[in-house]
Amino acid sequence: MSKSSKTLIVYFSFDDGANREVERLRREIEADIIKLEPVKPYPSEYTKRLAMIEREFQQGKLPQIKTTLPNLQKYREIYLGYPPVFGNRLPSIIHSFFSSFDLRGKTIIPFSEIVEEPLRATLCEMNELAKKYEVKLVNREV
């Protein structure tokens, strides 16, 4: 990680689909990168993965985060990448991220490797998290 960066990219992906967008973004903004990984990995087989995601939503369970994050106090901005699930929901691990770490006063900038429209559909849910955890949410123009 760069010692002088004030920006962090935190992202979650079910596969390696986000890697290209994350690397492009890292070069554009010169940021440190952390990939969120759950303690219990999601299945690689699509229908099993969807079933696990659905169970998380139905049971209201948030996955535990396996990833060790750096001291977030040194970062002002956090670009938060994720794939919308079921077209318009935040992955449960994004809720885990907000509830597990002190993000008060940070600026959160959501992004996705998927088309822009589904990301917009998640912004209402993201706004609720931003209010609850006292962060500033900024829409990133793609």
C-alpha positions as CSV (number, residue, x, y, z in Angstrom):
1,M,0.0,0.0,0.0
2,S,1.1,3.5,-0.7
3,K,2.1,5.4,2.4
4,S,0.9,8.8,1.2
5,S,-2.5,7.8,-0.3
6,K,-5.6,9.4,1.4
7,T,-7.9,7.3,-0.8
8,L,-8.8,3.6,-0.4
9,I,-10.6,1.4,-2.8
10,V,-12.5,-1.3,-1.0
11,Y,-14.3,-3.8,-3.2
12,F,-16.3,-7.0,-3.2
13,S,-16.8,-9.3,-6.1
14,F,-18.2,-12.8,-6.3
15,D,-15.5,-13.6,-8.9
16,D,-12.6,-11.8,-10.6
17,G,-15.0,-9.6,-12.7
18,A,-14.2,-6.4,-10.8
19,N,-10.4,-6.7,-11.1
20,R,-10.2,-4.7,-14.4
21,E,-12.4,-1.8,-13.2
22,V,-10.5,-1.7,-9.8
23,E,-7.1,-1.6,-11.5
24,R,-8.3,1.1,-13.9
25,L,-9.7,3.1,-11.0
26,R,-6.6,2.6,-8.9
27,R,-4.4,4.1,-11.7
28,E,-6.9,7.0,-12.2
29,I,-7.0,8.1,-8.5
30,E,-3.8,6.6,-7.1
31,A,-5.4,4.7,-4.2
32,D,-4.7,1.7,-2.0
33,I,-6.8,-1.4,-2.7
34,I,-8.4,-3.9,-0.4
35,K,-10.7,-6.7,-1.5
36,L,-13.5,-7.7,1.0
37,E,-13.7,-11.4,1.5
38,P,-16.2,-13.2,3.6
39,V,-15.2,-15.8,6.2
40,K,-17.5,-18.2,4.5
41,P,-16.9,-17.9,0.7
42,Y,-19.7,-17.7,-1.7
43,P,-20.1,-20.8,-4.0
44,S,-18.6,-20.4,-7.5
45,E,-21.6,-22.2,-9.0
46,Y,-24.2,-19.5,-9.8
47,T,-27.4,-21.1,-8.6
48,K,-25.8,-22.2,-5.3
49,R,-24.5,-18.6,-4.9
50,L,-27.9,-17.1,-5.5
51,A,-29.4,-19.5,-2.9
52,M,-26.9,-18.4,-0.3
53,I,-27.5,-14.7,-1.1
54,E,-31.3,-15.3,-0.8
55,R,-30.8,-17.0,2.6
56,E,-28.7,-14.1,3.8
57,F,-31.5,-11.7,2.9
58,Q,-34.3,-13.8,4.3
59,Q,-32.5,-14.5,7.6
60,G,-31.1,-11.0,7.9
61,K,-27.7,-12.5,8.5
62,L,-24.6,-10.4,7.7
63,P,-21.5,-12.4,6.6
64,Q,-18.4,-11.9,8.7
65,I,-15.5,-10.2,6.9
66,K,-12.3,-12.2,6.7
67,T,-10.2,-9.3,5.3
68,T,-8.0,-7.4,7.6
69,L,-8.4,-3.7,6.8
70,P,-5.7,-1.1,7.4
71,N,-6.2,1.8,9.8
72,L,-9.1,3.6,8.1
73,Q,-8.4,6.8,10.0
74,K,-5.7,7.8,7.5
75,Y,-8.2,7.7,4.6
76,R,-10.6,10.5,3.8
77,E,-12.3,8.9,0.8
78,I,-13.3,5.3,0.3
79,Y,-14.3,4.1,-3.1
80,L,-16.7,1.1,-2.4
81,G,-17.1,-1.4,-5.3
82,Y,-19.7,-4.1,-5.4
83,P,-21.9,-6.0,-7.8
84,P,-25.6,-5.3,-7.2
85,V,-27.5,-8.5,-6.5
86,F,-30.9,-9.3,-7.7
87,G,-30.7,-6.2,-9.9
88,N,-31.1,-3.6,-7.1
89,R,-29.7,-4.8,-3.7
90,L,-26.4,-4.3,-2.0
91,P,-24.6,-7.5,-1.2
92,S,-24.9,-8.3,2.5
93,I,-21.1,-8.0,2.9
94,I,-21.4,-4.3,2.2
95,H,-23.8,-4.0,5.2
96,S,-21.1,-5.9,7.1
97,F,-18.5,-3.4,6.1
98,F,-20.5,-0.5,7.3
99,S,-21.4,-2.1,10.6
100,S,-17.9,-3.5,11.3
101,F,-15.7,-0.5,10.8
102,D,-15.8,3.1,12.1
103,L,-16.5,5.0,8.9
104,R,-17.9,8.2,10.5
105,G,-16.9,11.3,8.6
106,K,-15.6,9.4,5.6
107,T,-16.6,10.1,2.1
108,I,-17.9,6.9,0.4
109,I,-18.0,6.8,-3.4
110,P,-19.8,3.7,-4.7
111,F,-18.8,2.0,-8.0
112,S,-19.5,-1.2,-9.9
113,E,-18.0,-3.2,-12.7
114,I,-21.5,-3.8,-13.9
115,V,-23.5,-1.3,-16.0
116,E,-24.4,2.0,-14.3
117,E,-28.2,1.5,-14.1
118,P,-28.1,-1.4,-11.5
119,L,-25.7,0.6,-9.4
120,R,-28.2,3.5,-9.3
121,A,-30.8,1.1,-8.1
122,T,-28.7,0.4,-5.0
123,L,-28.2,4.0,-4.0
124,C,-31.3,4.3,-2.0
125,E,-30.1,1.5,0.2
126,M,-26.6,3.0,0.3
127,N,-28.1,6.4,1.3
128,E,-29.7,4.7,4.3
129,L,-26.4,3.2,5.4
130,A,-24.7,6.5,4.9
131,K,-27.2,8.2,7.3
132,K,-27.0,5.5,9.8
133,Y,-23.2,5.4,10.0
134,E,-22.6,9.1,9.5
135,V,-20.7,9.0,6.2
136,K,-20.9,11.3,3.2
137,L,-22.1,9.5,0.1
138,V,-20.9,10.9,-3.3
139,N,-22.2,9.7,-6.6
140,R,-19.4,9.0,-9.0
141,E,-20.0,10.1,-12.5
142,V,-19.1,7.3,-14.9
